[in-house]
């Protein structure tokens, strides 16, 4: 239980922030834009993380047979990674990138 609490307080905070910031940099955004990306999407991602992973871990360690625990965890992780990709590539409400997308005419899209 202590490991789960540590993971969800420190690990999730660090790795989600690093993911959002690092992916923005890899997309060619500036450090300032990357920091804004983290600021606009971090809490939403962290709340979703807190909804998913504690429940997934309880199921994994409480109900899933030991020989299938890695498979179960990888299956849940696949969907979590798709979700992270989705929030990274969706403009946050009120963000500059959302305005740029909305400002384009249909011919520019």
Backbone as a ProteinNet text record, in pm:
[ID]
protein_1_A
[PRIMARY]
XXXXXXXXXXXXXXXXXXXXXXXXXXXXXXXXXXXXXXXXXXXXXXXXXXXXXXXXXXXXXXXXXXXXXXXXXXXXXXXXXXXXXXXXXXXXXXXXXXXXXXXXXXXXX
[TERTIARY]
81.2	0	86	197.3	286.3	345.4	376.3	432.5	331.1	205.5	99.7	82.7	82.2	68.6	188	307.3	427.3	420.3	382.1	373.6	272.5	157.4	51.9	75.1	160.3	188.4	312.7	420.5	544.6	568.4	553.7	581	489	359.3	263	282.4	306.4	326.4	449.5	559.9	683.3	670.6	625.2	624.1	519.3	405	305.5	357.2	415.1	473	585.8	672.2	783.3	732.4	627.6	570.8	514.2	430.8	368.6	472.7	570.6	675.4	765	810	900.4	837.1	712	644.6	627.1	599.3	586.5	719	827.5	959.5	987.7	954.1	976.8	889.6	777.4	690.7	742	851.5	911.1	864.4	794.6	749.2	862.8	853.6	955.3	937.9	1035.8	1028.6	907.7	884.2	769.7	637.7	625.8	503.5	485.4	595.8	589.9	543.9	593.1	549.7	400.7	353.9	210.9	127.9	181.3	112.8	95.5	201.2	193.5	91.4	98	7.6	-138.7	-167.3	-307.1	-362.7	-276.9	-326.1	-291.8	-205.6	-153.1	-261.1	-344.9	-442.2	-544.9	-586.2	-681.8	-619.4	-496.4	-427.5	-403	-367.3	-339.7	-467.5	-578.8	-705.4	-746.4	-727.4	-758.8	-666.5	-539.7	-443.6	-489.7	-534	-579.3	-706.8	-787.4	-907.4	-873.5	-777.3	-746.7	-654	-535.5	-430.4	-453.6	-506.1	-532.7	-633.5	-739.2	-838.6	-777.2	-699.1	-635.5	-539.9	-466.9	-375.3	-449.5	-560	-638.5	-691.3	-741.1	-788.5	-672.1	-560.8	-445.9	-395.1	-373.7	-315.5	-418.1	-546.2	-648.6	-721.8	-736.2	-818.7	-746.7	-647.3	-579.5	-477.4	-480.2	-378.1	-237.7	-142.2	-4.8	49.8	23.9	81.7	23.1	-89.2	-149.8	-136.5	-69.9	-62	13.6	122.5	198.2	115.3	48.4	-37.3	-149.3	-213.5	-320.4	-266.6	-154	-95.1	-57.2	-1.2	34	-89.8	-196.9	-322.3	-377.9	-380.8	-427.6	-333.8	-204.6	-106	-122.5	-159.6	-179.7	-288.9	-398.8	-506.7	-468.4	-392.7	-345.5	-254.5	-167.1	-78.3	-155.4	-260	-345.9	-413.2	-458	-521.4	-422.4	-299.6	-197.6	-170.9	-164.4	-144.7	-261.4	-381.4	-500.9	-496.5	-467.9	-467.9	-351.2	-239.2	-126.1	-159.8	-236.6	-265.5	-399.6	-466.2	-590.6	-563.2	-597.5	-572.9	-653.4	-589.8	-659.8	-755.3	-863.4	-961.6	-895.2	-913.6	-858.4	-711.2	-649	-505.4	-480	-355.6	-318.4	-335.7	-300.7	-311.3	-456.5	-549	-690	-734.3	-686.4	-723.2	-667.6	-544.8	-485.2	-564.3	-610.5	-689.1	-821.8	-886.6	-1016.5	-1004.6	-888.7	-872.2	-848.2	-809.8	-783.7	-913.6	-908.9	-1025.8	-1028.7	-1141.6	-1147.1	-1040.5	-1004.4	-901.8	-765	-740.4	-611	-599.1	-709.9	-707	-675.9
-119.3	0	126.5	123.1	239.5	266.7	160.1	177.2	242.6	202.6	260.9	408.7	443.4	584.4	665.3	611.7	680.9	699.5	594.1	600.4	704.7	709.8	800.4	945	967.6	1105	1160.3	1085.7	1136.7	1086.9	957.6	900.2	954.2	953.7	999.1	1147.1	1226.9	1370.6	1394.6	1330.8	1351	1300.9	1177.5	1118.9	1180.4	1219.9	1286.6	1422.1	1498.3	1627.3	1612.4	1514.1	1489.6	1447.9	1366.7	1323.3	1442.6	1521.7	1635.3	1736.5	1764.4	1860.3	1805.4	1681.7	1621.4	1603.5	1560.9	1543.5	1677.1	1781	1913.7	1957.9	1933.7	1968.1	1887.8	1758.3	1674.7	1716.4	1781	1831.4	1963.9	2015.5	2138.6	2264.2	2249.5	2367.2	2420	2547.4	2608.7	2561.7	2594.2	2558.2	2626.6	2751.6	2826	2761.7	2725.6	2660	2523.1	2452.8	2321.8	2334.8	2437.5	2461.1	2495.9	2574	2606.5	2480.4	2391	2264.5	2185.2	2177.7	2106.5	2174.9	2306.8	2383.2	2360.7	2351	2339.9	2197.4	2096	1957.8	1870.2	1918.6	1836.1	1785.5	1875.7	1834.8	1738.1	1759.6	1666.9	1527.3	1520.7	1392.7	1326.8	1405.6	1349.8	1295.2	1367.7	1318.4	1187.1	1179.4	1054.8	942.7	974.3	877.4	824.2	914.2	873.2	790	810.1	727.6	587.5	578.1	451	360.2	410.4	321.5	260.5	331.8	261.9	147	171.7	66.1	-48.9	-15.8	-120.4	-204.6	-140.3	-213.9	-301.4	-251.6	-333.9	-458.7	-441.6	-557.7	-651.1	-594	-674.2	-759.9	-698.9	-773	-849.2	-815.8	-883.2	-994	-981.8	-1076.3	-1152.4	-1090.4	-1152.1	-1254.6	-1375.4	-1474.9	-1423.1	-1462	-1411.3	-1427.6	-1539.7	-1563.3	-1469	-1402	-1309.2	-1163	-1133.3	-996	-904.1	-951.6	-867.8	-842.2	-942.9	-927.5	-826.8	-839.2	-746.3	-603.2	-585.6	-452.6	-392.9	-474	-425.4	-387.6	-463.4	-432.9	-297.5	-274.8	-146.5	-34.2	-58.8	42.1	83	-11.9	20.4	126.7	108.9	208.2	339.4	331.2	452.8	532.6	464.8	533.9	596.4	529.9	590.4	715.4	710	825.4	940.4	911	1016.2	1080.5	1000	1053	1143	1101.2	1180.1	1316.7	1319.4	1449.8	1536.3	1474.2	1552	1617.6	1550.9	1600.3	1670.5	1694.8	1769.7	1905.4	2014.1	2145.7	2163.6	2221.7	2250.5	2367.2	2369.6	2477.4	2611.8	2704	2838	2850.4	2745.5	2752.4	2822.3	2865.7	2931.9	2838.9	2711.7	2616.9	2595.2	2603	2589.1	2707.5	2829.3	2947.3	2937.5	2884.9	2871	2774.2	2663.7	2566.2	2627.8	2699.2	2760.2	2872	2940.1	3053.9	3011.1	2886.6	2839.4	2822.8	2858.7	2836.8	2692.1	2640.8	2500.8	2467.2	2561.8	2536	2518.2	2583.5	2573.8	2444.9	2386.2	2263.3	2151.6
0	0	0	75.3	78.1	-60	-133.2	-267.3	-360.9	-349.5	-432.6	-400.8	-273.4	-234	-283.2	-267	-315.5	-467.1	-538	-683.7	-729.2	-664.7	-707.2	-663.2	-565.1	-525.7	-595.1	-592.3	-650.6	-792.7	-813.1	-944.6	-1052.3	-1026.1	-1126.2	-1158.2	-1056.5	-1076.2	-1164.1	-1129.5	-1204.7	-1348.5	-1365	-1498.4	-1591.1	-1537.8	-1622.2	-1667.1	-1575.4	-1612.3	-1713.2	-1690.3	-1782.9	-1920.2	-1922.8	-2050.9	-2128.2	-2062.9	-2130.9	-2177.4	-2092.5	-2127	-2238.2	-2221.6	-2320	-2456.3	-2459.1	-2588.5	-2659.5	-2584.2	-2645.2	-2706.5	-2634.8	-2690	-2816.7	-2814.4	-2932.4	-3050.5	-3022.8	-3129	-3185.5	-3130.7	-3181.8	-3111.8	-3000.8	-2926.7	-2840.8	-2806.6	-2722	-2577.4	-2494.9	-2353.6	-2289.6	-2326	-2270.6	-2312.6	-2439.7	-2488.3	-2422	-2401.7	-2336.6	-2192.3	-2123.7	-1985.9	-1981.9	-2078.2	-2086.5	-2111.9	-2193.4	-2219.5	-2090.6	-2012.3	-1884.7	-1794.2	-1788.5	-1701.6	-1738.8	-1867.6	-1911.1	-1905.7	-1912.4	-1921.3	-1801.8	-1714.9	-1606.6	-1511.8	-1458.3	-1356.4	-1411.5	-1534.6	-1596.2	-1606.1	-1655.8	-1668.6	-1534	-1433.1	-1300.9	-1236.7	-1252.4	-1197.3	-1264.3	-1394.6	-1465.1	-1420.1	-1397.8	-1346.5	-1211.2	-1124.7	-991.3	-996.8	-1099.1	-1114.8	-1165.5	-1255.1	-1320	-1238.8	-1204.9	-1156	-1018.3	-921.5	-794.7	-811.6	-888.6	-911.8	-990.9	-1093.5	-1174.7	-1089.8	-1000.3	-912.8	-813	-759.4	-666.8	-736.3	-857.8	-934.5	-965.3	-1009.7	-1048.5	-933.1	-818.5	-707.1	-624.6	-641.1	-563.8	-636.7	-768.8	-843.2	-954.2	-1013.7	-1128.4	-1079.8	-1135.7	-1098.7	-1130.4	-1048.5	-1060.6	-1202.3	-1265.8	-1398.4	-1504.9	-1477	-1573.1	-1532	-1422.9	-1374.3	-1469.3	-1526.7	-1620.1	-1745.9	-1795.9	-1913.4	-1886	-1770.3	-1732.7	-1725	-1658.5	-1642	-1777.2	-1865.1	-1998.8	-2078.8	-2063.5	-2132	-2086.1	-1955.9	-1902.9	-1947.2	-1945.3	-1985.9	-2131.9	-2217.1	-2358.6	-2373	-2301.8	-2309.2	-2240.8	-2133.9	-2067.5	-2160.7	-2232.5	-2326.3	-2441.7	-2487.6	-2590.9	-2536.2	-2411.9	-2350.6	-2336.7	-2293.5	-2283	-2418.3	-2520.6	-2655.3	-2695.6	-2660.3	-2691.8	-2622.8	-2491.5	-2424.3	-2470	-2507	-2557	-2690.7	-2772.8	-2907.1	-2919	-2806.2	-2805.2	-2742.8	-2812.8	-2752.5	-2624.2	-2524.6	-2398.8	-2421.5	-2348.9	-2362.7	-2335.4	-2428.3	-2411.6	-2443.6	-2494.9	-2524	-2656.1	-2676.6	-2800.6	-2919.7	-2902.7	-3014.1	-3053	-2954.9	-2987	-3072	-3040.3	-3118.3	-3259.9	-3273.3	-3406.1	-3490.9	-3431.5	-3505.1	-3546.2	-3455.2	-3483	-3584.8	-3590.1	-3679.6	-3824.7	-3847.3	-3982.9	-4058.9	-4184.8	-4269.7	-4312.9	-4362.7	-4406.6	-4510.4	-4596.7	-4698.1	-4634.9	-4521.4	-4453.7	-4373.6	-4334	-4255.6	-4348.8
[MASK]
+++++++++++++++++++++++++++++++++++++++++++++++++++++++++++++++++++++++++++++++++++++++++++++++++++++++++++++

